[in-house]
């Protein structure tokens, strides 16, 4: 009984400690009310179930002997990497699952079958909660791009698409998105590989619109999806952590959902009316202000999208914008590099534009 009491005591402490870490990360780091409530509920229900065990708390406390526990000696166990929030959450998630399993098995040994079944159910709930938390914390990776140029061949009126992309990078674009809706897969993959080859030589990132498979095969840095495309968690099933995932967001509800799903960048807009892609409703620069002010979204990089020109950039910068995505203003220009240079400097606040 002494050994079982020590096992129950150690693992009940371990489980509750892990739950508190995870709950606080959901609540205070992600501002994620639903996840926070979920961890809190599991913590409270676990406490209730432990109170139903035949070995009561008084007995557990009486048998606690930290000084004699070989597992508490310094250096006895090698500590896992905790240098990132994701690593901290992963460690707490593992600790929680392991301790719940020990508590479940110990409850069976002590003859508390109903408690064991209840803890088993809590363990399965915890698996889903920790999955959602870890995926959310994995989002927001990578740099805040200043200028992303969306390349579509039909918009390239003065130069071939490859030349537009090269000139855009020469002018300061730090990201190029390949956006071609009608190409067959082989041609799209060939273009993506061409783009990746020269972009990476010039320290620019490449994102493929919609197609995670093409992004992976071409060695691109990311994929961008819309609200009706594959959701972030489905893209993760294909790409894991190999790709940065961008999501188009027209509202704060869209943005919060994308960030909670683990998006790495949010395309905010439409900011202004656009000849490239018409929208019935504009989000406007107010969406940028709200995005930056919200603790749930501000940690994730953003790109303002739609209808952006040198004349409209100052309004976005005034709203706090740190990155923009443009298309026709660059692709249809005789001098793409000059337009990109002007836009990039304007976002960085290096010149007045108007």
N, C-alpha and C positions, 0 to 999 in steps of 0.2 A: 504493500500500500504506500510505503514511503516513496519508492521510486515513481509510482504512478502519480502521486501527489506532486512531486517535483516536475514531472513531465507536463502535467496539466497546468501548473502554475507558470512555468517558463513559456509555454506556447500560448497561453491566454494573454500573457503580457506582450509577447512578440506580435501576436495578431492584432491586438488593439493599438499597439504602437505603430505598426505598419498602416493600419486603417486611418489613424490620425494624420500621418504624413501624407497619405494619398488624398484624404479629405481636404486638408489645408492647401495642397497644391491645386486641387480643383477649385476651391473657394477663393483663395487669395492670389494665386498665380494666374489662373485662367478665367476667373470670374464666371465660372460655369456652375450655375445654381443647381441644375439637374444632377450633374455628377456629384456635386458636393452633398446633396440630399441623399443620393444613393449610397455613398460611403458611410454617411452618418447613420442611415437606417440599418445597414449591415452591422455597424459597430454596436448600436443599441440592441439589436436582436441577438447578437452574439453574447453580449453581457447577460441578457435574459436567459438564454439557453445554458450558459455556464452556471447560472444560479440554480438550475434544476439538477445538476449533477449530484450524486450521493456524497461526493467529496466536497464539502462546503468550503467557503472562503477562509474561515478561521483555520481549518486544517491545512489548507494550501499555504497560508502565511506561516503557520507554525513549522512546516517542513522546508520553507525557503531557506537556502544556505548559500548565498552568493559567494562568500569567501572560499567555500570548499568546492565550488563548481569549476571543473577543469576548463570549461569552455569560456570562462571569463578572464583567463590569464592573458596578459598582453602578448600579442604575436602568435597566440595559439591558432587563430584562423587568419588567413590572408584576406584583407579587406578588398572588396571589389572596387573598381573605378567609380568615383562619385563626382567627376569633374563637370558633369552636365546635369541639367534638370531631368533629361530623359533617362540618364543612367541612375539617378536617384529614384525616379519613379519605377524603373525596371527592378531595382534592388528591393524596393518596398513591395512591389507586386509579387515577386518571387517569395519573399519572406512571408507574405500574407497567405499565399496558396499553400506553402509548405506547412505553416503552423496550423492552418485550418484542417489540413489532412491529418496531422498528428492528433489534433483535438478530436476529430471524428473517430479515428481508430481507438483512441484512449477511452472515449465515451462508450464504445462497444465493449471494450474490456471490462469497464466498470459496471456493465449491465444496463446502461442508459441508452437503449436502442432508439427511442424516440428523439433524444437529444442528438444522437449521431446522425440520424436522417435529417434533422433540422440544420445541423452544421454542414452536412453535405450540400443541401440546397443553398446555403449561404456561400459556400465555396464556388458553386457554379455561377451565382450572381456576381460574385467578386471577379470571376474571370472576364465577364463582359464589361464590368465597370473599369477594370484595369486596362483592358484593351482600348477602350474609348479614351481614357486619360493618356495613355502612352502615345497613341496616334496623334492626339491633339498637341502634345508636347513636342512631337517630332516635326511639326509644321513650323513655318517661319524660318526655314534654313536658308543660308546663302545671303549674298549681298543685296542691298537696296539698289536696283538698277536706276540709272538716271534717265536714259533714253532707250526705249525699245522701238524698233522699226518693224512693222508688219509688212512683209514682202508678198505681193500678189502680182503675178505676171501681167494680168489685164490692166493693172494701174500703171505699169512701167511704160510710159509713152515716149520717153526720149532715149532710154538705154535699156539693154537687156537686164533681166532681173538680177543676174550675178553681178553686173557692173553697179547697179543701184545699191546692192548690199555692200559691195566693197567700198563704194564712195561714202555710204552711210557710216561705216565703221571708221573710215578715215576722218570723218567729220565729228566723231565723238560718240556714236551709238555704241553702248556697251552690251546691247542685246539685240538679236535679230530673230523675229518670229516668222517662220515659213507658214503662210496661210494660203493653201491651194485646195479648193473644194472639189474640183472636177478632174484632177489628174488621176491616171491609173496608178496602182500601187508601186509598180516598178519605177515609173518615172518620178513619183514622189520620193521614193527612197533614194534614187540617184541624186536628185536635187538636194535632199537633206544631207547626204554625205558630202556633196560638193560644198555646201554651205558650212558644214561643221569643219571641214578641213581648213578653209582659209580664215574662218572666223576665229577658231581656236589659236591659229598662228598669230593672230592680232589681239589676243586677250579679250575677245568678245564671246558672249554666251549665245547659244542657239536654243530656241524653243520651237517645237512643232505644234501647230494648231490641231487639236482634237485627237491625234493619233499617237497613243502611247507606244504602240508596236513600232511605228516608224521612228519615233524618238529613240527607243532603245536600240534598234538595229543600226541607226546612223551614228550613234554615240553622242546625240544631242544632250543638252544639259537639263531640258525640261519639256513639259507638255502643258498646253493651256486648254481648258475645257469650259464650256458654257453651262448654263443652268439646265439645259436639256441633254447634255452629253453625259458620259460616264461620271458618276459621282466619285469623289476623292477616294473613298475606301475601296472602290472597285479598281481604280487605277493602281492603288497600292498593291492589290493582289497580283497585278501584272508586273509592276515595276519595282515593288519594294521601296527602298530608299534611294534607288539609282537615279530617279528623276525628281527635279523640283516640279511641283504641281501648282499651276496657276488656275484661278477660277474667276470667271466674270461675275461681278456682283453689282446689281442695280439698286439695292437697298441695304440698310444695316442688318436686316434679318438675313439677307443672303450672305453678307460678310461674316456675321457671327456664326452662321451654320458652316460656312467654308472653313473658318479658323478652327472651330470645334472638331471638324472632320480631319484636320491636319494639313490644310492648304499652306503652301510656302509663300505664295504671293496672291494678292487679290487685285483683279482688274476692276477699278471703280468707275462706273459710268452707266450710261453715256453722259459725259460732261456737257457737250454741246451738240447741236444738230450736225449730221455728217452726210456727205454725198456717197460715202462708201457703204454704209449700212444704216438705213433709216430706222428710227425708233419712235414709237408712239409717245413715249414719256421720257423726259430728261431727268437724270438724277441731280445734275448740277454740282458746283463746287461745294455746296453744303454737305454733300456726302463725304467729302474728304475731311472736312472739319469734324464731323461726327465720328468718323473712323479713327482719326488720330486721338480724339478725346476719350474714346471708349477703351478702358483697360483690357477688355477682352480681345480687341482687334489691333491696338496700336503697336504691339510687338511684332506684327507680321508685315513684311514689306508690301508696298502697294504700287500700282501704276494707274494713273488717271487715263481714261480711254475715251475716244470718240470726239471728232470735230476739233481737235487741238491744232492750233496754228501759232506762229510767233506772236500774233496779236492777242491771243487768248491766254497764253502762258502766265502772264503776270497775275491774272485773277486766280489761277490755280495756286501759284506760289504764295499769294496772300492767304490762301486757305490752309497753307501748310504742306502742300504737295511736295514730295521728294522724288517722284519719278513719273514719267509720262510714256504712253504708247501712241504712236502715230502711224499713219499709212499713206494716204494719197498726197498729203502735203510734201512728203519726201519722194515717194515713188514717181509722181507725175512732174517733178521739178527737173529742169535742165541741169540744175546744180545741186544734187542731193547732199553733197558734203557740206555745202554752205548753209543749207537749211538746217542740217543736223548740228552744225557748229553753233548756229544761232540759238536753236532750241536747247541744246545742252547747257550753254552758258547761261541762258535765262533761268532754267530750273535751278542751277547752282547759285543764282543771284549774282552772276559776274557781269551782267550788262543789262541795260534797260532796253526793252523791246516794246514796240508799239507802232 
